[in-house]
Amino acid sequence: MPPLILTLGLHPDDQARFDRLRTLHFPAGRNQVPAHITLFHHLPGAELPAIQALLAAEAAAIPPFPVEASGLRFLGHGVAYDLRAPALTALRGRLARAWAGWLTPQDAQGFRPHVTIQNKALPADARALHAAMQAGFAPFAVRAAGLRLWHYLGGPWEPAGDHTLGGAATA
């Protein structure tokens, strides 16, 4: 089974905002997935039922919450928004403890939430975008709305389930 990726789902207006930026700034042909906030990069696909069960319980117990885009991060070949949300950090910590035996080294290390709007660009292009965005940056809030699980297929992702915060799951 392909591995699973877990991302934070955003309110549709906020998702559209980040998707527009990603479409605008990613090199042509390199943008294969929507804008996303990755919580875990590689969960075992064979554990899908157990993962879905925990996500359903967690999502049902948490109301939608704000996430602050607190700054910009230069990635060398791209740019990302740094994000801050105590509710997100707490949720991710609970999931990491529950899945500790399944985590890859990447997922077991510290969590630095962000949403990448440019990657795989020439370093000079990334530096220029970072400088331009930094010049006009002011923190802003977006709204967390759910947990999205994906099958990783080597490039594009396939939906594996959505869990609405404070609500029900859809497969």
Residue pairs with C-beta under 8 A, 6 or more apart in sequence:
1 44
1 45
1 46
1 48
1 151
2 45
2 151
2 152
2 153
3 42
3 43
3 44
3 45
3 151
3 152
4 40
4 42
4 43
4 44
4 45
4 48
4 51
4 149
4 150
4 151
4 152
4 160
5 38
5 40
5 41
5 42
5 43
5 149
5 150
5 151
5 152
5 157
6 38
6 39
6 40
6 43
6 51
6 55
6 95
6 147
6 148
6 149
6 150
7 36
7 37
7 38
7 39
7 147
7 148
7 150
8 36
8 37
8 39
8 67
8 88
8 113
8 144
8 146
8 147
8 148
9 15
9 144
9 145
9 146
9 147
9 148
9 162
9 164
10 18
10 37
10 67
10 142
10 143
10 144
10 145
11 64
11 142
11 143
11 144
11 145
12 145
14 142
14 143
15 34
15 35
17 142
18 35
18 81
18 115
18 117
18 142
19 34
19 35
21 35
21 117
22 31
22 34
22 35
22 116
22 117
22 118
23 31
25 78
25 79
25 117
25 118
25 121
25 129
26 117
26 118
26 119
26 120
26 121
27 120
27 121
30 119
30 120
32 155
32 156
32 157
33 156
33 157
35 115
35 116
35 117
36 115
36 148
37 67
37 83
37 88
37 113
37 114
37 115
39 91
39 92
39 95
39 111
39 147
40 95
40 96
40 99
40 103
40 107
41 104
41 106
41 107
42 104
42 106
42 107
42 152
43 51
43 99
43 102
43 107
44 102
45 151
47 102
48 149
48 160
51 99
51 149
52 149
52 161
52 163
52 169
54 95
54 98
54 99
55 147
55 149
55 161
55 163
55 169
56 163
56 169
58 91
58 94
58 95
58 147
58 163
59 146
59 147
59 163
59 164
59 165
59 166
59 167
59 169
60 163
60 166
60 167
60 168
62 87
62 91
62 165
62 166
63 165
63 166
64 143
64 144
64 145
64 165
64 166
65 85
65 87
65 88
65 143
65 144
65 165
66 85
66 141
66 142
66 143
66 144
67 83
67 84
67 85
67 88
67 113
67 141
67 142
67 143
67 144
68 83
68 84
68 85
68 139
68 140
68 141
69 81
69 82
69 83
69 115
69 139
69 140
69 141
69 142
70 82
70 83
70 84
70 139
71 81
71 82
71 137
71 139
72 79
72 80
72 81
72 82
72 130
72 133
72 134
72 137
73 79
73 80
73 81
73 82
73 114
74 126
74 127
74 130
75 116
75 118
75 119
75 126
76 123
76 126
77 119
77 120
77 121
77 122
77 123
77 126
78 116
78 117
78 118
78 119
78 120
78 121
78 126
79 116
79 117
79 118
79 126
79 129
79 130
79 133
80 114
80 115
80 116
80 117
80 118
81 114
81 115
81 117
82 112
82 113
82 114
83 113
83 114
83 115
84 113
85 113
85 144
87 144
88 113
88 144
89 111
89 113
92 111
92 113
93 111
96 103
96 107
96 108
96 111
100 108
118 125
118 126
118 129
121 129
144 165
145 164
145 165
146 162
146 163
146 164
146 165
146 167
147 162
147 163
147 165
148 159
148 161
148 162
148 163
149 159
149 160
149 161
149 162
149 163
150 157
150 158
150 159
150 160
151 157
151 158
151 159
151 160
160 171
161 169
161 170
161 171
162 169
162 170
163 169
163 170
164 170
